[in-house]
């Protein structure tokens, strides 16, 4: 009776194992896609465009939350026009800032990675320093003095959390 239970448990353990799949070589299209994406210019432009899109959406959201100072004295039409202008200005400003951030960070990280021939947290921290310095030199960020120091720490924290492995 005891042997029967042991046999059932070993059979169930064997059934639980997933089948081993053979290693598949990448296709020609996959290799070409990787080669295109490994180009620093392509990666930087895509990151800049995506950063601009993110900034645009955030600007629309945050611009809609601005309330006019003279809200009780404005008509509904004036409030609508004010909100639309605020959303447009905030969207353009945020889109520009996020596009520059994405472009500079991605370009710096890619160039450092290619120069060092390593993919580790040092690349990301150096790219964070470069991005923070570029934003503070350009005057895009309102926190110019802390921008150079904040970006490397944020970048290092992003890598330590396991997002960039």
Chimera marker file (.cmm) of the C-alpha trace (Angstrom):
<marker_set name="trace">
<marker id="1" x="0.000" y="0.000" z="0.000" r="1" g="1" b="0" radius="0.5"/>
<marker id="2" x="2.859" y="2.381" z="0.888" r="1" g="1" b="0" radius="0.5"/>
<marker id="3" x="4.634" y="1.585" z="-2.383" r="1" g="1" b="0" radius="0.5"/>
<marker id="4" x="1.511" y="2.447" z="-4.347" r="1" g="1" b="0" radius="0.5"/>
<marker id="5" x="1.397" y="5.970" z="-2.801" r="1" g="1" b="0" radius="0.5"/>
<marker id="6" x="5.111" y="6.489" z="-3.457" r="1" g="1" b="0" radius="0.5"/>
<marker id="7" x="4.666" y="5.471" z="-7.087" r="1" g="1" b="0" radius="0.5"/>
<marker id="8" x="1.743" y="7.889" z="-7.509" r="1" g="1" b="0" radius="0.5"/>
<marker id="9" x="3.737" y="10.795" z="-6.026" r="1" g="1" b="0" radius="0.5"/>
<marker id="10" x="6.732" y="10.158" z="-8.303" r="1" g="1" b="0" radius="0.5"/>
<marker id="11" x="4.434" y="9.916" z="-11.321" r="1" g="1" b="0" radius="0.5"/>
<marker id="12" x="2.740" y="13.198" z="-10.401" r="1" g="1" b="0" radius="0.5"/>
<marker id="13" x="6.156" y="14.901" z="-10.014" r="1" g="1" b="0" radius="0.5"/>
<marker id="14" x="7.144" y="13.751" z="-13.484" r="1" g="1" b="0" radius="0.5"/>
<marker id="15" x="3.882" y="14.998" z="-14.959" r="1" g="1" b="0" radius="0.5"/>
<marker id="16" x="4.317" y="18.480" z="-13.427" r="1" g="1" b="0" radius="0.5"/>
<marker id="17" x="7.570" y="19.171" z="-15.288" r="1" g="1" b="0" radius="0.5"/>
<marker id="18" x="7.051" y="21.255" z="-18.436" r="1" g="1" b="0" radius="0.5"/>
<marker id="19" x="8.540" y="19.913" z="-21.641" r="1" g="1" b="0" radius="0.5"/>
<marker id="20" x="11.950" y="21.294" z="-22.572" r="1" g="1" b="0" radius="0.5"/>
<marker id="21" x="11.835" y="23.357" z="-25.734" r="1" g="1" b="0" radius="0.5"/>
<marker id="22" x="14.794" y="23.397" z="-28.122" r="1" g="1" b="0" radius="0.5"/>
<marker id="23" x="16.812" y="26.588" z="-28.510" r="1" g="1" b="0" radius="0.5"/>
<marker id="24" x="15.655" y="28.555" z="-31.530" r="1" g="1" b="0" radius="0.5"/>
<marker id="25" x="18.020" y="30.754" z="-33.528" r="1" g="1" b="0" radius="0.5"/>
<marker id="26" x="16.766" y="34.251" z="-34.319" r="1" g="1" b="0" radius="0.5"/>
<marker id="27" x="15.407" y="34.863" z="-37.783" r="1" g="1" b="0" radius="0.5"/>
<marker id="28" x="16.929" y="37.315" z="-40.242" r="1" g="1" b="0" radius="0.5"/>
<marker id="29" x="14.209" y="39.866" z="-39.497" r="1" g="1" b="0" radius="0.5"/>
<marker id="30" x="14.854" y="39.629" z="-35.762" r="1" g="1" b="0" radius="0.5"/>
<marker id="31" x="18.576" y="40.159" z="-36.284" r="1" g="1" b="0" radius="0.5"/>
<marker id="32" x="17.945" y="43.179" z="-38.510" r="1" g="1" b="0" radius="0.5"/>
<marker id="33" x="15.557" y="44.622" z="-35.920" r="1" g="1" b="0" radius="0.5"/>
<marker id="34" x="18.162" y="44.211" z="-33.204" r="1" g="1" b="0" radius="0.5"/>
<marker id="35" x="20.802" y="45.842" z="-35.393" r="1" g="1" b="0" radius="0.5"/>
<marker id="36" x="18.537" y="48.815" z="-36.048" r="1" g="1" b="0" radius="0.5"/>
<marker id="37" x="17.642" y="49.186" z="-32.374" r="1" g="1" b="0" radius="0.5"/>
<marker id="38" x="21.335" y="48.967" z="-31.342" r="1" g="1" b="0" radius="0.5"/>
<marker id="39" x="22.035" y="52.123" z="-33.364" r="1" g="1" b="0" radius="0.5"/>
<marker id="40" x="22.435" y="54.992" z="-30.874" r="1" g="1" b="0" radius="0.5"/>
<marker id="41" x="20.800" y="57.556" z="-33.181" r="1" g="1" b="0" radius="0.5"/>
<marker id="42" x="17.673" y="55.432" z="-33.672" r="1" g="1" b="0" radius="0.5"/>
<marker id="43" x="17.419" y="54.648" z="-29.982" r="1" g="1" b="0" radius="0.5"/>
<marker id="44" x="17.841" y="58.325" z="-29.025" r="1" g="1" b="0" radius="0.5"/>
<marker id="45" x="15.295" y="59.628" z="-31.526" r="1" g="1" b="0" radius="0.5"/>
<marker id="46" x="12.713" y="57.023" z="-30.485" r="1" g="1" b="0" radius="0.5"/>
<marker id="47" x="13.272" y="57.858" z="-26.817" r="1" g="1" b="0" radius="0.5"/>
<marker id="48" x="12.939" y="61.561" z="-27.555" r="1" g="1" b="0" radius="0.5"/>
<marker id="49" x="9.677" y="61.058" z="-29.443" r="1" g="1" b="0" radius="0.5"/>
<marker id="50" x="8.267" y="58.821" z="-26.732" r="1" g="1" b="0" radius="0.5"/>
<marker id="51" x="9.371" y="61.295" z="-24.051" r="1" g="1" b="0" radius="0.5"/>
<marker id="52" x="7.678" y="64.092" z="-25.978" r="1" g="1" b="0" radius="0.5"/>
<marker id="53" x="4.467" y="62.072" z="-26.147" r="1" g="1" b="0" radius="0.5"/>
<marker id="54" x="4.592" y="61.401" z="-22.428" r="1" g="1" b="0" radius="0.5"/>
<marker id="55" x="5.226" y="65.077" z="-21.733" r="1" g="1" b="0" radius="0.5"/>
<marker id="56" x="2.330" y="66.044" z="-23.988" r="1" g="1" b="0" radius="0.5"/>
<marker id="57" x="-0.070" y="63.797" z="-22.086" r="1" g="1" b="0" radius="0.5"/>
<marker id="58" x="1.202" y="64.968" z="-18.710" r="1" g="1" b="0" radius="0.5"/>
<marker id="59" x="0.932" y="68.577" z="-19.813" r="1" g="1" b="0" radius="0.5"/>
<marker id="60" x="-2.666" y="68.058" z="-20.881" r="1" g="1" b="0" radius="0.5"/>
<marker id="61" x="-3.485" y="66.465" z="-17.558" r="1" g="1" b="0" radius="0.5"/>
<marker id="62" x="-1.711" y="69.038" z="-15.401" r="1" g="1" b="0" radius="0.5"/>
<marker id="63" x="-2.834" y="71.959" z="-17.557" r="1" g="1" b="0" radius="0.5"/>
<marker id="64" x="-6.446" y="70.966" z="-17.008" r="1" g="1" b="0" radius="0.5"/>
<marker id="65" x="-5.921" y="71.218" z="-13.259" r="1" g="1" b="0" radius="0.5"/>
<marker id="66" x="-4.854" y="74.877" z="-13.378" r="1" g="1" b="0" radius="0.5"/>
<marker id="67" x="-7.602" y="77.147" z="-12.138" r="1" g="1" b="0" radius="0.5"/>
<marker id="68" x="-7.759" y="80.807" z="-13.092" r="1" g="1" b="0" radius="0.5"/>
<marker id="69" x="-7.163" y="83.362" z="-10.348" r="1" g="1" b="0" radius="0.5"/>
<marker id="70" x="-10.255" y="85.342" z="-11.278" r="1" g="1" b="0" radius="0.5"/>
<marker id="71" x="-12.492" y="82.312" z="-11.720" r="1" g="1" b="0" radius="0.5"/>
<marker id="72" x="-15.526" y="83.841" z="-9.995" r="1" g="1" b="0" radius="0.5"/>
<marker id="73" x="-15.413" y="86.913" z="-12.278" r="1" g="1" b="0" radius="0.5"/>
<marker id="74" x="-14.946" y="84.992" z="-15.546" r="1" g="1" b="0" radius="0.5"/>
<marker id="75" x="-17.728" y="83.741" z="-17.781" r="1" g="1" b="0" radius="0.5"/>
<marker id="76" x="-17.867" y="80.095" z="-18.818" r="1" g="1" b="0" radius="0.5"/>
<marker id="77" x="-16.458" y="80.922" z="-22.246" r="1" g="1" b="0" radius="0.5"/>
<marker id="78" x="-13.530" y="82.866" z="-20.756" r="1" g="1" b="0" radius="0.5"/>
<marker id="79" x="-12.775" y="80.000" z="-18.370" r="1" g="1" b="0" radius="0.5"/>
<marker id="80" x="-12.835" y="77.516" z="-21.247" r="1" g="1" b="0" radius="0.5"/>
<marker id="81" x="-10.463" y="79.648" z="-23.339" r="1" g="1" b="0" radius="0.5"/>
<marker id="82" x="-8.165" y="80.127" z="-20.340" r="1" g="1" b="0" radius="0.5"/>
<marker id="83" x="-8.082" y="76.386" z="-19.635" r="1" g="1" b="0" radius="0.5"/>
<marker id="84" x="-7.385" y="75.576" z="-23.299" r="1" g="1" b="0" radius="0.5"/>
<marker id="85" x="-4.481" y="78.051" z="-23.407" r="1" g="1" b="0" radius="0.5"/>
<marker id="86" x="-3.054" y="76.715" z="-20.145" r="1" g="1" b="0" radius="0.5"/>
<marker id="87" x="-3.302" y="73.141" z="-21.372" r="1" g="1" b="0" radius="0.5"/>
<marker id="88" x="-1.573" y="74.041" z="-24.644" r="1" g="1" b="0" radius="0.5"/>
<marker id="89" x="1.253" y="75.933" z="-22.958" r="1" g="1" b="0" radius="0.5"/>
<marker id="90" x="1.791" y="73.274" z="-20.294" r="1" g="1" b="0" radius="0.5"/>
<marker id="91" x="1.652" y="70.474" z="-22.891" r="1" g="1" b="0" radius="0.5"/>
<marker id="92" x="4.223" y="72.107" z="-25.141" r="1" g="1" b="0" radius="0.5"/>
<marker id="93" x="6.546" y="72.864" z="-22.235" r="1" g="1" b="0" radius="0.5"/>
<marker id="94" x="6.298" y="69.363" z="-20.776" r="1" g="1" b="0" radius="0.5"/>
<marker id="95" x="6.635" y="67.696" z="-24.179" r="1" g="1" b="0" radius="0.5"/>
<marker id="96" x="9.792" y="69.662" z="-24.914" r="1" g="1" b="0" radius="0.5"/>
<marker id="97" x="11.341" y="68.915" z="-21.509" r="1" g="1" b="0" radius="0.5"/>
<marker id="98" x="10.541" y="65.194" z="-21.613" r="1" g="1" b="0" radius="0.5"/>
<marker id="99" x="11.719" y="64.894" z="-25.227" r="1" g="1" b="0" radius="0.5"/>
<marker id="100" x="15.060" y="66.475" z="-24.342" r="1" g="1" b="0" radius="0.5"/>
<marker id="101" x="15.350" y="64.262" z="-21.253" r="1" g="1" b="0" radius="0.5"/>
<marker id="102" x="14.609" y="61.087" z="-23.205" r="1" g="1" b="0" radius="0.5"/>
<marker id="103" x="16.901" y="62.004" z="-26.077" r="1" g="1" b="0" radius="0.5"/>
<marker id="104" x="19.901" y="63.061" z="-23.980" r="1" g="1" b="0" radius="0.5"/>
<marker id="105" x="19.601" y="60.197" z="-21.489" r="1" g="1" b="0" radius="0.5"/>
<marker id="106" x="19.245" y="57.541" z="-24.167" r="1" g="1" b="0" radius="0.5"/>
<marker id="107" x="22.074" y="58.970" z="-26.285" r="1" g="1" b="0" radius="0.5"/>
<marker id="108" x="24.436" y="59.263" z="-23.329" r="1" g="1" b="0" radius="0.5"/>
<marker id="109" x="23.652" y="55.770" z="-22.067" r="1" g="1" b="0" radius="0.5"/>
<marker id="110" x="24.088" y="54.229" z="-25.512" r="1" g="1" b="0" radius="0.5"/>
<marker id="111" x="27.382" y="56.016" z="-26.200" r="1" g="1" b="0" radius="0.5"/>
<marker id="112" x="28.813" y="55.100" z="-22.790" r="1" g="1" b="0" radius="0.5"/>
<marker id="113" x="27.656" y="51.500" z="-23.202" r="1" g="1" b="0" radius="0.5"/>
<marker id="114" x="29.275" y="51.227" z="-26.630" r="1" g="1" b="0" radius="0.5"/>
<marker id="115" x="32.512" y="52.858" z="-25.398" r="1" g="1" b="0" radius="0.5"/>
<marker id="116" x="32.808" y="50.624" z="-22.322" r="1" g="1" b="0" radius="0.5"/>
<marker id="117" x="31.458" y="47.502" z="-24.041" r="1" g="1" b="0" radius="0.5"/>
<marker id="118" x="29.563" y="46.684" z="-20.848" r="1" g="1" b="0" radius="0.5"/>
<marker id="119" x="25.913" y="46.833" z="-19.843" r="1" g="1" b="0" radius="0.5"/>
<marker id="120" x="25.761" y="47.717" z="-16.160" r="1" g="1" b="0" radius="0.5"/>
<marker id="121" x="24.621" y="50.402" z="-13.741" r="1" g="1" b="0" radius="0.5"/>
<marker id="122" x="27.651" y="52.611" z="-14.340" r="1" g="1" b="0" radius="0.5"/>
<marker id="123" x="26.369" y="53.435" z="-17.832" r="1" g="1" b="0" radius="0.5"/>
<marker id="124" x="23.034" y="54.501" z="-16.439" r="1" g="1" b="0" radius="0.5"/>
<marker id="125" x="24.547" y="56.628" z="-13.671" r="1" g="1" b="0" radius="0.5"/>
<marker id="126" x="26.870" y="58.386" z="-16.117" r="1" g="1" b="0" radius="0.5"/>
<marker id="127" x="23.930" y="58.985" z="-18.466" r="1" g="1" b="0" radius="0.5"/>
<marker id="128" x="22.001" y="60.407" z="-15.512" r="1" g="1" b="0" radius="0.5"/>
<marker id="129" x="24.870" y="62.807" z="-14.761" r="1" g="1" b="0" radius="0.5"/>
<marker id="130" x="25.013" y="63.923" z="-18.381" r="1" g="1" b="0" radius="0.5"/>
<marker id="131" x="21.233" y="64.372" z="-18.577" r="1" g="1" b="0" radius="0.5"/>
<marker id="132" x="21.069" y="66.301" z="-15.317" r="1" g="1" b="0" radius="0.5"/>
<marker id="133" x="23.947" y="68.499" z="-16.385" r="1" g="1" b="0" radius="0.5"/>
<marker id="134" x="22.394" y="69.147" z="-19.794" r="1" g="1" b="0" radius="0.5"/>
<marker id="135" x="19.040" y="70.063" z="-18.270" r="1" g="1" b="0" radius="0.5"/>
<marker id="136" x="20.603" y="72.369" z="-15.696" r="1" g="1" b="0" radius="0.5"/>
<marker id="137" x="22.891" y="74.004" z="-18.289" r="1" g="1" b="0" radius="0.5"/>
<marker id="138" x="20.029" y="74.515" z="-20.707" r="1" g="1" b="0" radius="0.5"/>
<marker id="139" x="17.753" y="75.904" z="-18.003" r="1" g="1" b="0" radius="0.5"/>
<marker id="140" x="14.897" y="73.509" z="-18.771" r="1" g="1" b="0" radius="0.5"/>
<marker id="141" x="14.484" y="72.350" z="-15.204" r="1" g="1" b="0" radius="0.5"/>
<marker id="142" x="13.390" y="74.788" z="-12.492" r="1" g="1" b="0" radius="0.5"/>
<marker id="143" x="15.705" y="72.982" z="-10.066" r="1" g="1" b="0" radius="0.5"/>
<marker id="144" x="18.949" y="73.708" z="-11.895" r="1" g="1" b="0" radius="0.5"/>
<marker id="145" x="21.369" y="73.133" z="-9.040" r="1" g="1" b="0" radius="0.5"/>
<marker id="146" x="19.912" y="69.804" z="-7.907" r="1" g="1" b="0" radius="0.5"/>
<marker id="147" x="19.262" y="68.450" z="-11.384" r="1" g="1" b="0" radius="0.5"/>
<marker id="148" x="22.815" y="67.255" z="-11.945" r="1" g="1" b="0" radius="0.5"/>
<marker id="149" x="22.827" y="65.379" z="-8.636" r="1" g="1" b="0" radius="0.5"/>
<marker id="150" x="19.258" y="64.043" z="-8.746" r="1" g="1" b="0" radius="0.5"/>
<marker id="151" x="19.382" y="62.300" z="-12.127" r="1" g="1" b="0" radius="0.5"/>
<marker id="152" x="22.255" y="59.916" z="-11.340" r="1" g="1" b="0" radius="0.5"/>
<marker id="153" x="20.622" y="58.860" z="-8.077" r="1" g="1" b="0" radius="0.5"/>
<marker id="154" x="17.302" y="58.306" z="-9.827" r="1" g="1" b="0" radius="0.5"/>
<marker id="155" x="19.041" y="56.349" z="-12.567" r="1" g="1" b="0" radius="0.5"/>
<marker id="156" x="20.929" y="54.209" z="-10.074" r="1" g="1" b="0" radius="0.5"/>
<marker id="157" x="17.704" y="53.516" z="-8.155" r="1" g="1" b="0" radius="0.5"/>
<marker id="158" x="15.992" y="52.499" z="-11.392" r="1" g="1" b="0" radius="0.5"/>
<marker id="159" x="18.747" y="49.991" z="-12.090" r="1" g="1" b="0" radius="0.5"/>
<marker id="160" x="18.777" y="48.665" z="-8.562" r="1" g="1" b="0" radius="0.5"/>
<marker id="161" x="15.019" y="48.006" z="-8.699" r="1" g="1" b="0" radius="0.5"/>
<marker id="162" x="15.617" y="45.535" z="-11.496" r="1" g="1" b="0" radius="0.5"/>
<marker id="163" x="14.122" y="47.437" z="-14.411" r="1" g="1" b="0" radius="0.5"/>
<marker id="164" x="17.414" y="47.755" z="-16.294" r="1" g="1" b="0" radius="0.5"/>
<marker id="165" x="19.138" y="44.371" z="-16.369" r="1" g="1" b="0" radius="0.5"/>
<link id1="1" id2="2" r="1" g="1" b="0" radius="0.2"/>
<link id1="2" id2="3" r="1" g="1" b="0" radius="0.2"/>
<link id1="3" id2="4" r="1" g="1" b="0" radius="0.2"/>
<link id1="4" id2="5" r="1" g="1" b="0" radius="0.2"/>
<link id1="5" id2="6" r="1" g="1" b="0" radius="0.2"/>
<link id1="6" id2="7" r="1" g="1" b="0" radius="0.2"/>
<link id1="7" id2="8" r="1" g="1" b="0" radius="0.2"/>
<link id1="8" id2="9" r="1" g="1" b="0" radius="0.2"/>
<link id1="9" id2="10" r="1" g="1" b="0" radius="0.2"/>
<link id1="10" id2="11" r="1" g="1" b="0" radius="0.2"/>
<link id1="11" id2="12" r="1" g="1" b="0" radius="0.2"/>
<link id1="12" id2="13" r="1" g="1" b="0" radius="0.2"/>
<link id1="13" id2="14" r="1" g="1" b="0" radius="0.2"/>
<link id1="14" id2="15" r="1" g="1" b="0" radius="0.2"/>
<link id1="15" id2="16" r="1" g="1" b="0" radius="0.2"/>
<link id1="16" id2="17" r="1" g="1" b="0" radius="0.2"/>
<link id1="17" id2="18" r="1" g="1" b="0" radius="0.2"/>
<link id1="18" id2="19" r="1" g="1" b="0" radius="0.2"/>
<link id1="19" id2="20" r="1" g="1" b="0" radius="0.2"/>
<link id1="20" id2="21" r="1" g="1" b="0" radius="0.2"/>
<link id1="21" id2="22" r="1" g="1" b="0" radius="0.2"/>
<link id1="22" id2="23" r="1" g="1" b="0" radius="0.2"/>
<link id1="23" id2="24" r="1" g="1" b="0" radius="0.2"/>
<link id1="24" id2="25" r="1" g="1" b="0" radius="0.2"/>
<link id1="25" id2="26" r="1" g="1" b="0" radius="0.2"/>
<link id1="26" id2="27" r="1" g="1" b="0" radius="0.2"/>
<link id1="27" id2="28" r="1" g="1" b="0" radius="0.2"/>
<link id1="28" id2="29" r="1" g="1" b="0" radius="0.2"/>
<link id1="29" id2="30" r="1" g="1" b="0" radius="0.2"/>
<link id1="30" id2="31" r="1" g="1" b="0" radius="0.2"/>
<link id1="31" id2="32" r="1" g="1" b="0" radius="0.2"/>
<link id1="32" id2="33" r="1" g="1" b="0" radius="0.2"/>
<link id1="33" id2="34" r="1" g="1" b="0" radius="0.2"/>
<link id1="34" id2="35" r="1" g="1" b="0" radius="0.2"/>
<link id1="35" id2="36" r="1" g="1" b="0" radius="0.2"/>
<link id1="36" id2="37" r="1" g="1" b="0" radius="0.2"/>
<link id1="37" id2="38" r="1" g="1" b="0" radius="0.2"/>
<link id1="38" id2="39" r="1" g="1" b="0" radius="0.2"/>
<link id1="39" id2="40" r="1" g="1" b="0" radius="0.2"/>
<link id1="40" id2="41" r="1" g="1" b="0" radius="0.2"/>
<link id1="41" id2="42" r="1" g="1" b="0" radius="0.2"/>
<link id1="42" id2="43" r="1" g="1" b="0" radius="0.2"/>
<link id1="43" id2="44" r="1" g="1" b="0" radius="0.2"/>
<link id1="44" id2="45" r="1" g="1" b="0" radius="0.2"/>
<link id1="45" id2="46" r="1" g="1" b="0" radius="0.2"/>
<link id1="46" id2="47" r="1" g="1" b="0" radius="0.2"/>
<link id1="47" id2="48" r="1" g="1" b="0" radius="0.2"/>
<link id1="48" id2="49" r="1" g="1" b="0" radius="0.2"/>
<link id1="49" id2="50" r="1" g="1" b="0" radius="0.2"/>
<link id1="50" id2="51" r="1" g="1" b="0" radius="0.2"/>
<link id1="51" id2="52" r="1" g="1" b="0" radius="0.2"/>
<link id1="52" id2="53" r="1" g="1" b="0" radius="0.2"/>
<link id1="53" id2="54" r="1" g="1" b="0" radius="0.2"/>
<link id1="54" id2="55" r="1" g="1" b="0" radius="0.2"/>
<link id1="55" id2="56" r="1" g="1" b="0" radius="0.2"/>
<link id1="56" id2="57" r="1" g="1" b="0" radius="0.2"/>
<link id1="57" id2="58" r="1" g="1" b="0" radius="0.2"/>
<link id1="58" id2="59" r="1" g="1" b="0" radius="0.2"/>
<link id1="59" id2="60" r="1" g="1" b="0" radius="0.2"/>
<link id1="60" id2="61" r="1" g="1" b="0" radius="0.2"/>
<link id1="61" id2="62" r="1" g="1" b="0" radius="0.2"/>
<link id1="62" id2="63" r="1" g="1" b="0" radius="0.2"/>
<link id1="63" id2="64" r="1" g="1" b="0" radius="0.2"/>
<link id1="64" id2="65" r="1" g="1" b="0" radius="0.2"/>
<link id1="65" id2="66" r="1" g="1" b="0" radius="0.2"/>
<link id1="66" id2="67" r="1" g="1" b="0" radius="0.2"/>
<link id1="67" id2="68" r="1" g="1" b="0" radius="0.2"/>
<link id1="68" id2="69" r="1" g="1" b="0" radius="0.2"/>
<link id1="69" id2="70" r="1" g="1" b="0" radius="0.2"/>
<link id1="70" id2="71" r="1" g="1" b="0" radius="0.2"/>
<link id1="71" id2="72" r="1" g="1" b="0" radius="0.2"/>
<link id1="72" id2="73" r="1" g="1" b="0" radius="0.2"/>
<link id1="73" id2="74" r="1" g="1" b="0" radius="0.2"/>
<link id1="74" id2="75" r="1" g="1" b="0" radius="0.2"/>
<link id1="75" id2="76" r="1" g="1" b="0" radius="0.2"/>
<link id1="76" id2="77" r="1" g="1" b="0" radius="0.2"/>
<link id1="77" id2="78" r="1" g="1" b="0" radius="0.2"/>
<link id1="78" id2="79" r="1" g="1" b="0" radius="0.2"/>
<link id1="79" id2="80" r="1" g="1" b="0" radius="0.2"/>
<link id1="80" id2="81" r="1" g="1" b="0" radius="0.2"/>
<link id1="81" id2="82" r="1" g="1" b="0" radius="0.2"/>
<link id1="82" id2="83" r="1" g="1" b="0" radius="0.2"/>
<link id1="83" id2="84" r="1" g="1" b="0" radius="0.2"/>
<link id1="84" id2="85" r="1" g="1" b="0" radius="0.2"/>
<link id1="85" id2="86" r="1" g="1" b="0" radius="0.2"/>
<link id1="86" id2="87" r="1" g="1" b="0" radius="0.2"/>
<link id1="87" id2="88" r="1" g="1" b="0" radius="0.2"/>
<link id1="88" id2="89" r="1" g="1" b="0" radius="0.2"/>
<link id1="89" id2="90" r="1" g="1" b="0" radius="0.2"/>
<link id1="90" id2="91" r="1" g="1" b="0" radius="0.2"/>
<link id1="91" id2="92" r="1" g="1" b="0" radius="0.2"/>
<link id1="92" id2="93" r="1" g="1" b="0" radius="0.2"/>
<link id1="93" id2="94" r="1" g="1" b="0" radius="0.2"/>
<link id1="94" id2="95" r="1" g="1" b="0" radius="0.2"/>
<link id1="95" id2="96" r="1" g="1" b="0" radius="0.2"/>
<link id1="96" id2="97" r="1" g="1" b="0" radius="0.2"/>
<link id1="97" id2="98" r="1" g="1" b="0" radius="0.2"/>
<link id1="98" id2="99" r="1" g="1" b="0" radius="0.2"/>
<link id1="99" id2="100" r="1" g="1" b="0" radius="0.2"/>
<link id1="100" id2="101" r="1" g="1" b="0" radius="0.2"/>
<link id1="101" id2="102" r="1" g="1" b="0" radius="0.2"/>
<link id1="102" id2="103" r="1" g="1" b="0" radius="0.2"/>
<link id1="103" id2="104" r="1" g="1" b="0" radius="0.2"/>
<link id1="104" id2="105" r="1" g="1" b="0" radius="0.2"/>
<link id1="105" id2="106" r="1" g="1" b="0" radius="0.2"/>
<link id1="106" id2="107" r="1" g="1" b="0" radius="0.2"/>
<link id1="107" id2="108" r="1" g="1" b="0" radius="0.2"/>
<link id1="108" id2="109" r="1" g="1" b="0" radius="0.2"/>
<link id1="109" id2="110" r="1" g="1" b="0" radius="0.2"/>
<link id1="110" id2="111" r="1" g="1" b="0" radius="0.2"/>
<link id1="111" id2="112" r="1" g="1" b="0" radius="0.2"/>
<link id1="112" id2="113" r="1" g="1" b="0" radius="0.2"/>
<link id1="113" id2="114" r="1" g="1" b="0" radius="0.2"/>
<link id1="114" id2="115" r="1" g="1" b="0" radius="0.2"/>
<link id1="115" id2="116" r="1" g="1" b="0" radius="0.2"/>
<link id1="116" id2="117" r="1" g="1" b="0" radius="0.2"/>
<link id1="117" id2="118" r="1" g="1" b="0" radius="0.2"/>
<link id1="118" id2="119" r="1" g="1" b="0" radius="0.2"/>
<link id1="119" id2="120" r="1" g="1" b="0" radius="0.2"/>
<link id1="120" id2="121" r="1" g="1" b="0" radius="0.2"/>
<link id1="121" id2="122" r="1" g="1" b="0" radius="0.2"/>
<link id1="122" id2="123" r="1" g="1" b="0" radius="0.2"/>
<link id1="123" id2="124" r="1" g="1" b="0" radius="0.2"/>
<link id1="124" id2="125" r="1" g="1" b="0" radius="0.2"/>
<link id1="125" id2="126" r="1" g="1" b="0" radius="0.2"/>
<link id1="126" id2="127" r="1" g="1" b="0" radius="0.2"/>
<link id1="127" id2="128" r="1" g="1" b="0" radius="0.2"/>
<link id1="128" id2="129" r="1" g="1" b="0" radius="0.2"/>
<link id1="129" id2="130" r="1" g="1" b="0" radius="0.2"/>
<link id1="130" id2="131" r="1" g="1" b="0" radius="0.2"/>
<link id1="131" id2="132" r="1" g="1" b="0" radius="0.2"/>
<link id1="132" id2="133" r="1" g="1" b="0" radius="0.2"/>
<link id1="133" id2="134" r="1" g="1" b="0" radius="0.2"/>
<link id1="134" id2="135" r="1" g="1" b="0" radius="0.2"/>
<link id1="135" id2="136" r="1" g="1" b="0" radius="0.2"/>
<link id1="136" id2="137" r="1" g="1" b="0" radius="0.2"/>
<link id1="137" id2="138" r="1" g="1" b="0" radius="0.2"/>
<link id1="138" id2="139" r="1" g="1" b="0" radius="0.2"/>
<link id1="139" id2="140" r="1" g="1" b="0" radius="0.2"/>
<link id1="140" id2="141" r="1" g="1" b="0" radius="0.2"/>
<link id1="141" id2="142" r="1" g="1" b="0" radius="0.2"/>
<link id1="142" id2="143" r="1" g="1" b="0" radius="0.2"/>
<link id1="143" id2="144" r="1" g="1" b="0" radius="0.2"/>
<link id1="144" id2="145" r="1" g="1" b="0" radius="0.2"/>
<link id1="145" id2="146" r="1" g="1" b="0" radius="0.2"/>
<link id1="146" id2="147" r="1" g="1" b="0" radius="0.2"/>
<link id1="147" id2="148" r="1" g="1" b="0" radius="0.2"/>
<link id1="148" id2="149" r="1" g="1" b="0" radius="0.2"/>
<link id1="149" id2="150" r="1" g="1" b="0" radius="0.2"/>
<link id1="150" id2="151" r="1" g="1" b="0" radius="0.2"/>
<link id1="151" id2="152" r="1" g="1" b="0" radius="0.2"/>
<link id1="152" id2="153" r="1" g="1" b="0" radius="0.2"/>
<link id1="153" id2="154" r="1" g="1" b="0" radius="0.2"/>
<link id1="154" id2="155" r="1" g="1" b="0" radius="0.2"/>
<link id1="155" id2="156" r="1" g="1" b="0" radius="0.2"/>
<link id1="156" id2="157" r="1" g="1" b="0" radius="0.2"/>
<link id1="157" id2="158" r="1" g="1" b="0" radius="0.2"/>
<link id1="158" id2="159" r="1" g="1" b="0" radius="0.2"/>
<link id1="159" id2="160" r="1" g="1" b="0" radius="0.2"/>
<link id1="160" id2="161" r="1" g="1" b="0" radius="0.2"/>
<link id1="161" id2="162" r="1" g="1" b="0" radius="0.2"/>
<link id1="162" id2="163" r="1" g="1" b="0" radius="0.2"/>
<link id1="163" id2="164" r="1" g="1" b="0" radius="0.2"/>
<link id1="164" id2="165" r="1" g="1" b="0" radius="0.2"/>
</marker_set>
